[in-house]
Amino acid sequence: MPSKKSLTLEQIYNLAKNCLINNHADELNASALANTMMCAERDGSHSHGLFRLPAYVASLKSGKVNGTARPRINSLTNSVIKLDANNGYAPLAHKTGLPELIKITKSTGVGILAIHRVHHMAALWPEVEALAEKNLVGFACTAYMPSVAPAGGFKPLFGTNPISFAWPRPGMTPVVFDMATAAMAMGEVQIAARDGKNVPPGTGLDSNGNDTTNPSDITNGGVLLPFGGYKGSAIAMMVELLAAGLIGENFSFEAKENDNGDGGPPQGGQFIMALSPAIIAGNDWSKHCDIFFNQMTNMKGVRMPGQRRHRNRESKRPRDINSALLEKIDALTSQK
């Protein structure tokens, strides 16, 4: 069993922030990204927490990512915002674009935020939860680099292409899901390989196109599979079209062609949509939906999407972090 060390949430945040600042990120960018990683660890999403930090550092050191980026809104209409992330990380772009998206959606009922030239490698739930907290429905997706074969294929074409969705529940935590369209997120496969664990059947293929439960077979020349066969494959294709085709950004295969191979997140786009149930459904939307949610939760064994993450969030206890990862982060922070 890999050894672990307990860190408080404040220590996790400071560790990430200091490491980023020591590797060419300024205060504004480092703070936004460190908070995203801390929140992932807080909520139990370890594959999107400190585990990502070495890759973020690699992209800063190579110069691929602009550690002093200042996102700017290039175009704003009644319902569409186009935002240039200036080759920076997604959290700061969200900080710039989401308030404007909330404003136009509360006015028109429907809003789109199309983010260009962004490097996204974090969880997707923070941006849609931010919308749900303002009583808006949120949907987000982003493409990545090829690691998933289309159904029936053996070569990667899609990214893990996550989608996230949040439904507001005034006075309660929102209903949220955040999932890869791959059978398993690549970060979870990498953690399984690091920790010497197998992955479920159907996760991926080895380099010879054979089914495998060995995560190292998948990460070393193999390929992930979409969840649900043709159904997941179709959703992964939808993400490519929304996050690349619709907003004029890189498809996953183009992101790889243009990437420098430093291991950090490639440049791409993100599609975020917000909807106002108050405008579209009317004043009783929340009460009506609560009847539906009660039907779900009254069934034995059923829990709401995001419920476990929100329960983790309530605890202020220290979180256990892989000791080898902490050693790597310490080395990255101290090296010149």
C-alpha positions as CSV (number, residue, x, y, z in Angstrom):
1,M,0.0,0.0,0.0
2,P,1.5,3.4,-1.0
3,S,2.5,5.5,2.0
4,K,0.5,8.7,2.6
5,K,0.8,11.9,4.6
6,S,-2.0,14.0,6.0
7,L,-2.3,17.7,5.0
8,T,-4.8,20.3,6.0
9,L,-6.8,22.0,3.2
10,E,-4.8,25.1,3.8
11,Q,-1.5,23.3,3.5
12,I,-2.7,21.7,0.3
13,Y,-3.6,25.1,-1.1
14,N,-0.3,26.7,0.0
15,L,1.7,23.8,-1.3
16,A,0.2,24.1,-4.8
17,K,0.3,27.8,-4.9
18,N,4.0,28.1,-3.8
19,C,5.0,25.4,-6.3
20,L,3.3,27.3,-9.2
21,I,4.7,30.6,-8.2
22,N,8.2,29.1,-8.1
23,N,7.6,27.8,-11.6
24,H,6.6,31.0,-13.6
25,A,3.0,31.6,-12.5
26,D,2.0,34.9,-11.0
27,E,-0.1,35.3,-7.9
28,L,-3.4,35.6,-9.7
29,N,-3.0,32.5,-11.8
30,A,-1.4,30.4,-9.1
31,S,-4.1,31.3,-6.6
32,A,-6.9,30.3,-9.0
33,L,-5.3,27.0,-10.0
34,A,-4.3,26.1,-6.4
35,N,-7.8,26.7,-5.2
36,T,-9.1,24.3,-7.9
37,M,-6.7,21.6,-6.8
38,M,-7.5,22.1,-3.1
39,C,-11.2,21.8,-3.8
40,A,-10.6,18.6,-5.7
41,E,-8.7,17.1,-2.8
42,R,-11.4,18.4,-0.4
43,D,-14.1,16.7,-2.3
44,G,-12.3,13.4,-2.8
45,S,-11.4,13.9,-6.5
46,H,-7.8,12.9,-6.1
47,S,-7.1,12.4,-9.8
48,H,-7.8,16.1,-10.3
49,G,-6.0,17.4,-7.2
50,L,-2.3,17.6,-6.4
51,F,-1.8,14.7,-8.8
52,R,-2.1,17.2,-11.6
53,L,0.5,19.6,-10.2
54,P,3.6,18.1,-11.8
55,A,2.0,18.3,-15.3
56,Y,0.9,21.9,-14.7
57,V,4.5,22.7,-13.7
58,A,5.9,21.0,-16.8
59,S,3.6,23.2,-19.1
60,L,4.8,26.3,-17.3
61,K,8.4,25.5,-17.5
62,S,8.2,24.6,-21.2
63,G,6.5,27.9,-21.9
64,K,3.5,26.3,-23.5
65,V,1.1,27.9,-20.9
66,N,1.2,31.6,-20.0
67,G,1.6,31.8,-16.3
68,T,0.8,35.5,-16.3
69,A,-2.3,35.2,-18.5
70,R,-5.1,37.8,-18.3
71,P,-8.3,36.4,-19.9
72,R,-10.3,38.9,-21.9
73,I,-13.8,38.9,-23.4
74,N,-13.5,39.4,-27.1
75,S,-17.2,39.3,-28.0
76,L,-20.4,39.6,-26.1
77,T,-23.9,39.4,-27.5
78,N,-27.3,39.0,-25.8
79,S,-26.7,35.3,-25.3
80,V,-23.1,34.5,-26.4
81,I,-19.8,35.4,-24.8
82,K,-16.5,34.6,-26.5
83,L,-13.6,34.7,-24.1
84,D,-9.9,34.5,-25.0
85,A,-8.0,32.8,-22.1
86,N,-4.7,34.1,-23.5
87,N,-3.1,30.6,-23.3
88,G,-3.7,30.4,-19.6
89,Y,-5.3,27.9,-17.3
90,A,-9.1,27.4,-17.1
91,P,-9.8,28.5,-13.5
92,L,-8.8,32.1,-14.1
93,A,-10.8,32.2,-17.4
94,H,-13.8,31.0,-15.4
95,K,-13.3,33.7,-12.9
96,T,-13.5,36.2,-15.7
97,G,-16.3,34.7,-17.8
98,L,-18.8,33.1,-15.5
99,P,-20.0,36.4,-13.9
100,E,-20.9,37.7,-17.4
101,L,-22.5,34.4,-18.3
102,I,-24.7,34.6,-15.2
103,K,-25.7,38.1,-16.0
104,I,-26.8,37.5,-19.6
105,T,-28.5,34.2,-18.7
106,K,-30.6,35.8,-16.0
107,S,-31.6,38.4,-18.6
108,T,-32.2,36.2,-21.7
109,G,-32.8,32.7,-20.2
110,V,-30.0,31.1,-22.2
111,G,-26.3,31.9,-22.2
112,I,-23.2,30.4,-23.9
113,L,-19.6,30.9,-22.8
114,A,-17.2,29.9,-25.5
115,I,-13.6,29.9,-24.1
116,H,-10.7,29.9,-26.6
117,R,-7.0,29.3,-26.1
118,V,-7.4,27.7,-22.8
119,H,-5.5,24.8,-21.0
120,H,-8.1,22.8,-19.1
121,M,-7.0,19.7,-17.0
122,A,-9.1,20.2,-13.9
123,A,-12.4,18.8,-12.8
124,L,-15.4,20.2,-14.6
125,W,-17.8,20.5,-11.7
126,P,-16.6,23.9,-10.3
127,E,-17.8,25.9,-13.2
128,V,-21.3,24.3,-13.4
129,E,-21.7,24.4,-9.6
130,A,-21.0,28.1,-9.8
131,L,-23.9,28.5,-12.1
132,A,-26.2,26.3,-10.0
133,E,-25.4,28.4,-7.0
134,K,-27.0,31.3,-8.9
135,N,-30.1,29.2,-9.6
136,L,-29.1,28.4,-13.1
137,V,-28.7,25.1,-14.9
138,G,-25.2,24.5,-16.0
139,F,-23.6,22.3,-18.7
140,A,-19.9,22.2,-19.7
141,C,-17.6,20.1,-21.8
142,T,-14.1,20.1,-23.1
143,A,-12.0,18.0,-25.5
144,Y,-8.4,17.0,-24.7
145,M,-5.8,14.9,-26.6
146,P,-6.6,11.5,-28.2
147,S,-6.7,8.7,-25.7
148,V,-10.0,7.0,-26.4
149,A,-10.9,4.9,-29.4
150,P,-14.3,5.3,-31.1
151,A,-16.6,2.3,-30.6
152,G,-15.4,-0.4,-32.9
153,G,-12.0,1.2,-33.3
154,F,-8.6,0.4,-31.9
155,K,-6.8,3.8,-32.2
156,P,-7.3,6.9,-30.1
157,L,-9.3,9.7,-31.7
158,F,-11.3,11.3,-28.9
159,G,-10.0,12.8,-25.7
160,T,-11.5,11.5,-22.4
161,N,-14.0,14.4,-23.3
162,P,-15.7,15.0,-19.9
163,I,-19.1,16.5,-19.5
164,S,-20.6,18.1,-16.4
165,F,-24.1,19.2,-15.5
166,A,-25.5,21.0,-12.4
167,W,-29.2,21.5,-11.5
168,P,-29.9,24.1,-8.8
169,R,-31.9,23.3,-5.7
170,P,-32.5,26.6,-3.8
171,G,-31.6,26.1,-0.1
172,M,-29.9,22.8,-0.8
173,T,-26.7,21.6,-2.5
174,P,-27.2,21.3,-6.3
175,V,-27.4,18.0,-8.2
176,V,-24.1,17.7,-10.0
177,F,-22.4,15.1,-12.1
178,D,-19.0,15.3,-13.8
179,M,-17.8,12.4,-15.8
180,A,-15.5,11.4,-18.6
181,T,-17.1,9.9,-21.7
182,A,-14.3,7.4,-21.5
183,A,-15.0,4.3,-19.4
184,M,-12.6,5.8,-16.8
185,A,-10.8,9.1,-16.6
186,M,-7.2,8.9,-17.6
187,G,-6.1,10.4,-14.3
188,E,-7.8,7.5,-12.5
189,V,-6.1,5.0,-14.7
190,Q,-2.8,6.6,-14.0
191,I,-3.4,6.5,-10.3
192,A,-4.4,2.9,-10.5
193,A,-1.1,2.2,-12.3
194,R,0.9,4.1,-9.7
195,D,-0.8,2.3,-6.8
196,G,-0.6,-1.2,-8.4
197,K,-4.3,-1.7,-8.8
198,N,-6.3,-3.2,-11.7
199,V,-9.0,-1.4,-13.5
200,P,-12.5,-2.8,-14.4
201,P,-12.9,-4.9,-17.6
202,G,-14.0,-2.7,-20.5
203,T,-11.8,0.2,-19.4
204,G,-9.3,-0.1,-22.3
205,L,-7.2,-2.1,-24.6
206,D,-3.4,-2.9,-24.6
207,S,-1.1,-2.0,-27.5
208,N,-2.2,-5.1,-29.4
209,G,-5.9,-4.2,-29.2
210,N,-6.7,-6.8,-26.5
211,D,-8.9,-6.2,-23.5
212,T,-6.9,-5.5,-20.4
213,T,-7.4,-4.7,-16.7
214,N,-3.8,-3.7,-16.2
215,P,-3.7,0.1,-16.2
216,S,-0.1,0.2,-17.3
217,D,-1.1,-1.6,-20.5
218,I,-3.5,1.2,-21.3
219,T,-1.1,4.1,-20.4
220,N,1.8,2.5,-22.3
221,G,0.7,2.3,-25.9
222,G,-2.8,1.2,-25.2
223,V,-6.1,3.0,-25.5
224,L,-9.1,3.8,-23.4
225,L,-12.6,2.8,-24.5
226,P,-15.8,5.0,-24.4
227,F,-18.3,4.1,-21.7
228,G,-21.3,2.2,-22.9
229,G,-19.9,1.3,-26.3
230,Y,-21.6,3.2,-29.1
231,K,-23.6,5.4,-26.8
232,G,-20.5,6.7,-25.0
233,S,-18.7,7.0,-28.3
234,A,-21.5,9.2,-29.7
235,I,-21.4,11.5,-26.6
236,A,-17.6,11.8,-26.9
237,M,-18.2,12.9,-30.6
238,M,-20.7,15.4,-29.4
239,V,-18.1,16.9,-27.0
240,E,-15.6,17.2,-29.9
241,L,-18.2,19.1,-31.9
242,L,-19.3,21.4,-29.1
243,A,-15.9,22.2,-27.6
244,A,-14.0,22.4,-30.9
245,G,-16.2,22.4,-34.0
246,L,-18.9,24.9,-32.7
247,I,-16.4,27.4,-31.2
248,G,-13.6,27.1,-33.7
249,E,-11.0,25.4,-31.5
250,N,-8.8,22.3,-31.7
251,F,-10.3,18.9,-32.0
252,S,-8.5,16.4,-29.8
253,F,-6.3,15.1,-32.7
254,E,-5.4,18.7,-33.6
255,A,-4.5,19.5,-30.0
256,K,-2.0,16.6,-30.1
257,E,-0.5,17.7,-33.4
258,N,0.0,21.2,-32.0
259,D,1.3,20.1,-28.5
260,N,4.9,20.1,-27.5
261,G,4.6,16.9,-25.6
262,D,5.6,18.3,-22.2
263,G,2.9,16.2,-20.4
264,G,0.8,19.3,-19.5
265,P,-2.7,20.1,-20.8
266,P,-2.9,21.1,-24.5
267,Q,-4.4,24.2,-25.8
268,G,-8.1,23.9,-26.7
269,G,-11.5,25.2,-26.0
270,Q,-14.4,24.9,-23.5
271,F,-18.1,25.1,-24.1
272,I,-20.3,26.2,-21.2
273,M,-24.0,26.7,-21.4
274,A,-26.3,28.2,-18.7
275,L,-30.1,28.0,-18.6
276,S,-32.6,29.9,-16.4
277,P,-35.4,27.6,-15.1
278,A,-37.1,30.7,-13.6
279,I,-37.5,32.2,-17.1
280,I,-38.0,29.0,-19.1
281,A,-40.3,27.0,-16.6
282,G,-41.8,29.7,-14.4
283,N,-41.9,30.5,-10.7
284,D,-42.8,27.0,-9.5
285,W,-39.9,25.2,-11.2
286,S,-38.1,24.3,-8.0
287,K,-41.1,22.8,-6.2
288,H,-42.0,20.8,-9.2
289,C,-38.5,19.4,-9.5
290,D,-38.4,18.6,-5.8
291,I,-41.3,16.2,-6.4
292,F,-39.2,14.4,-9.0
293,F,-36.1,14.3,-6.8
294,N,-38.1,12.9,-3.9
295,Q,-39.3,10.1,-6.1
296,M,-35.6,9.3,-6.7
297,T,-34.4,9.5,-3.1
298,N,-37.3,7.5,-1.7
299,M,-36.0,4.5,-3.6
300,K,-33.8,2.3,-1.4
301,G,-30.1,2.5,-2.5
302,V,-30.4,5.6,-4.7
303,R,-28.3,8.6,-4.0
304,M,-28.2,11.9,-5.9
305,P,-25.3,12.6,-8.2
306,G,-22.6,14.6,-6.4
307,Q,-23.9,13.7,-3.0
308,R,-20.8,11.9,-1.9
309,R,-18.6,14.7,-3.1
310,H,-20.7,17.2,-1.1
311,R,-20.5,15.1,2.0
312,N,-16.7,15.0,1.7
313,R,-16.8,18.7,1.4
314,E,-18.4,19.1,4.8
315,S,-15.4,17.6,6.6
316,K,-12.6,20.0,7.5
317,R,-10.3,17.1,8.4
318,P,-6.8,16.7,6.9
319,R,-6.6,14.8,3.6
320,D,-4.2,11.9,2.9
321,I,-1.8,12.6,0.0
322,N,0.5,10.1,-1.6
323,S,4.0,10.6,-0.1
324,A,5.9,10.0,-3.3
325,L,3.8,12.7,-5.0
326,L,4.6,15.1,-2.1
327,E,8.3,14.5,-2.6
328,K,8.0,15.2,-6.3
329,I,6.2,18.5,-5.6
330,D,8.8,19.5,-3.0
331,A,11.5,18.9,-5.5
332,L,9.7,21.0,-8.2
333,T,9.1,23.8,-5.7
334,S,12.7,24.0,-4.6
335,Q,14.6,23.5,-7.9
336,K,15.8,26.5,-9.8
